Amino acid sequence: MTPSTWLKARAAELGAALCTAAVLISGLAIGLPFLRARIAETLLYSCCCVSAVVLRAVLDLAVRVVALAVRSLRPAVPVMTRLKPSGA
């Protein structure tokens, strides 16, 4: 996955999470009864929705960086190849 496609995917996830949070908070603002009865849960869900996407992106990026670092390491001792017999 290229960096630009990774960024597009994370941006889409973040946009969806922000949209969900905005719908819930705007529902509180206009006074929907089923949301007003659960104000704390609604605000907590809104914050958790956005922070989960951000946390997933950070963890995904960290795993990619570690994988890239491991792939870039070269072995300290070269692997020995099979030697042909000298008499052949």
C-alpha positions, 0 to 999 in steps of 0.5 A: 500500500502506497503512502497516498492510498494509506492516507486516503483510507485513514482520511475516509475513516476519520471523516466517517468518525467525525461525521458520526460525532457531529450527528450525535452532538448536533442531535444533542444541540437540537434537543432530541429526547432520546439523546438528551436522556443519555447526554454523557453516553452520547458525548463519550461515544462521540469522543471514543469514535474519533479517538479510536480512528486516530489510535488505529492510525497511529498503531498501524503507522507504528507497525509499518515503521517497525516492519520497514526498519526490520526489512531494511536491516542487513544480516551482520554475517553473510549467509555461507553458500555451498562450496563446490568440491575442489576435485570436481 
